[in-house]
Amino acid sequence: MYNAKITATGYHVPEKVITNADLEQIFDTSDEWIRARTGIRERHHVAKGEATSDLAAAAACKLLKQRGIAATEIDCIIVATVTPDMLFPSTACVLQEKLGASNAWGFDLSGACAGFIFAVATGSQFVHSGAYRKVLVVGADVMSSIISLKDRNTYVLFGDAAGAVLLEPTAPGEEGIMDFLLQTDGSGGQYLCMPAGGSLRPATHETVEKKLHFVHQDGRAVFKYAVQKMADISVEILKRNRVSVSDLALYAPHQANMRIIDAALERMGLDPAKCVRNIDRYANTTAATIPVGLAEAYEAGRVGKGDLVLMASVGAGFTLGSLLFRWSF
Ligand SMILES: CC(C)(COP(=O)(O)OP(=O)(O)OC[C@H]1O[C@@H](n2cnc3c(N)ncnc32)[C@H](O)[C@@H]1OP(=O)(O)O)[C@@H](O)C(=O)NCCC(=O)NCCS
């Protein structure tokens, strides 16, 4: 039996930048309100015709280049997303074709903002069992495709991006992925969802008119839950692994709201300098926030071989996950 380790990262954000000032021109909001309540200054949106698989493919190409391998060497592709190119075929199938990863099988995983952690935990099991040696895990979302310009409460919060990691077996004695803590609390489904477009409410003129194909959320309820649970799942995984918070080199929390991240840091007693923060530039990119943050941290030299890293996220569902690992490259 092998353990799994992350051996490469990659990320991509689309070119178009939407600043808070741009949004001030569209609806009644202000840069000051958005920054104070969320920490967001700007977000990136795709161009017309650009889809989740395009962002995923760009992120994966950077990863392959970093690792120095060909797409044909990938065994399995898992795409965490709530904004697939279409309901089916899966974005993993589209991505496989775009990359030319002809030897890989793959599937999409719907875990909202905790989707990337769910996908890394899932992918790691294929490596752990010895079934596959190179699993590409992507977190990618085009949130701009499911937010309404008529809803300032949600429109300001989200952006588009993709991030990817490669999972491979550890060498003997190497630690890699050490532990993960995954939870679902289905009682929270009503607070953050896209009500139509599935089998319950297929698309009709009425669902379109009622804007049921966009994100609907009770921001306060989600905030209240997330602010408590982000701290809980971060503290719990450290505790059960007997890891002191000072041993962490990097904390990569989901980027939903700066105040949620600050609350988690305070509860953990973690030095804020060790925390990944890109919500100011990208907003909440759902499944992409954590892999984008990891890739940027590596690029900036903030993390390296042997460093202990914790990721954590709370998202729609509710879905919750934290994952502790040792950086291995
Ligand atoms: C959405 C969120 C930023 C709102 O912040 P808040 O401090 O809770 O603000 P409230 O919801 O109490 O709203 C305060 C006021 O600001 C207004 N407001 C909401 N969005 C606004 C915007 N973009 N610009 C200006 N005012 C806005 C509200 O209408 C409300 O006005 P009212 O008091 O006249 O009714 C916050 O609840 C949040 O971050 N929730 C979690 C969302 C999230 O992370 N979702 C994804 C999880 S993965």
PDBQT file of the ligand as one rigid body, heavy atoms in Angstrom, charges set to zero:
ROOT
HETATM    1  C1  LIG A 401     -23.292  37.953   1.826  1.00  0.00    +0.000 C 
HETATM    2  C2  LIG A 401     -22.595  38.622   2.992  1.00  0.00    +0.000 C 
HETATM    3  C3  LIG A 401     -21.293  39.239   2.536  1.00  0.00    +0.000 C 
HETATM    4  C4  LIG A 401     -23.480  39.726   3.545  1.00  0.00    +0.000 C 
HETATM    5  O1  LIG A 401     -22.838  40.350   4.612  1.00  0.00    +0.000 OA
HETATM    6  P1  LIG A 401     -23.656  40.714   5.940  1.00  0.00    +0.000 P 
HETATM    7  O2  LIG A 401     -22.752  41.483   6.798  1.00  0.00    +0.000 OA
HETATM    8  O3  LIG A 401     -24.214  39.421   6.447  1.00  0.00    +0.000 OA
HETATM    9  O4  LIG A 401     -24.744  41.637   5.380  1.00  0.00    +0.000 OA
HETATM   10  P2  LIG A 401     -26.311  41.436   5.500  1.00  0.00    +0.000 P 
HETATM   11  O5  LIG A 401     -26.742  40.215   4.762  1.00  0.00    +0.000 OA
HETATM   12  O6  LIG A 401     -26.638  41.550   6.951  1.00  0.00    +0.000 OA
HETATM   13  O7  LIG A 401     -26.815  42.712   4.728  1.00  0.00    +0.000 OA
HETATM   14  C5  LIG A 401     -26.627  44.007   5.234  1.00  0.00    +0.000 C 
HETATM   15  C6  LIG A 401     -27.226  44.985   4.271  1.00  0.00    +0.000 C 
HETATM   16  O8  LIG A 401     -26.373  45.103   3.112  1.00  0.00    +0.000 OA
HETATM   17  C7  LIG A 401     -27.160  44.971   1.932  1.00  0.00    +0.000 C 
HETATM   18  N1  LIG A 401     -26.366  44.393   0.858  1.00  0.00    +0.000 N 
HETATM   19  C8  LIG A 401     -26.277  43.101   0.476  1.00  0.00    +0.000 A 
HETATM   20  N2  LIG A 401     -25.449  42.986  -0.568  1.00  0.00    +0.000 NA
HETATM   21  C9  LIG A 401     -24.995  44.223  -0.847  1.00  0.00    +0.000 A 
HETATM   22  C10 LIG A 401     -24.102  44.736  -1.792  1.00  0.00    +0.000 A 
HETATM   23  N3  LIG A 401     -23.489  43.959  -2.702  1.00  0.00    +0.000 N 
HETATM   24  N4  LIG A 401     -23.855  46.054  -1.792  1.00  0.00    +0.000 NA
HETATM   25  C11 LIG A 401     -24.430  46.864  -0.893  1.00  0.00    +0.000 A 
HETATM   26  N5  LIG A 401     -25.294  46.435   0.041  1.00  0.00    +0.000 NA
HETATM   27  C12 LIG A 401     -25.571  45.122   0.069  1.00  0.00    +0.000 A 
HETATM   28  C13 LIG A 401     -28.305  44.083   2.337  1.00  0.00    +0.000 C 
HETATM   29  O9  LIG A 401     -29.378  44.251   1.447  1.00  0.00    +0.000 OA
HETATM   30  C14 LIG A 401     -28.599  44.575   3.735  1.00  0.00    +0.000 C 
HETATM   31  O10 LIG A 401     -29.388  45.729   3.648  1.00  0.00    +0.000 OA
HETATM   32  P3  LIG A 401     -30.603  45.951   4.671  1.00  0.00    +0.000 P 
HETATM   33  O11 LIG A 401     -29.951  45.959   6.024  1.00  0.00    +0.000 OA
HETATM   34  O12 LIG A 401     -31.129  47.249   4.218  1.00  0.00    +0.000 OA
HETATM   35  O13 LIG A 401     -31.499  44.782   4.457  1.00  0.00    +0.000 OA
HETATM   36  C15 LIG A 401     -22.320  37.634   4.124  1.00  0.00    +0.000 C 
HETATM   37  O14 LIG A 401     -23.536  37.237   4.704  1.00  0.00    +0.000 OA
HETATM   38  C16 LIG A 401     -21.603  36.426   3.657  1.00  0.00    +0.000 C 
HETATM   39  O15 LIG A 401     -20.444  36.502   3.285  1.00  0.00    +0.000 OA
HETATM   40  N6  LIG A 401     -22.248  35.239   3.715  1.00  0.00    +0.000 N 
HETATM   41  C17 LIG A 401     -21.640  34.026   3.310  1.00  0.00    +0.000 C 
HETATM   42  C18 LIG A 401     -21.738  33.935   1.860  1.00  0.00    +0.000 C 
HETATM   43  C19 LIG A 401     -20.822  32.865   1.338  1.00  0.00    +0.000 C 
HETATM   44  O16 LIG A 401     -19.693  32.826   1.700  1.00  0.00    +0.000 OA
HETATM   45  N7  LIG A 401     -21.320  32.011   0.466  1.00  0.00    +0.000 N 
HETATM   46  C20 LIG A 401     -20.559  31.002  -0.112  1.00  0.00    +0.000 C 
HETATM   47  C21 LIG A 401     -20.156  30.003   0.907  1.00  0.00    +0.000 C 
HETATM   48  S1  LIG A 401     -19.153  28.798   0.192  1.00  0.00    +0.000 SA
ENDROOT
TORSDOF 0
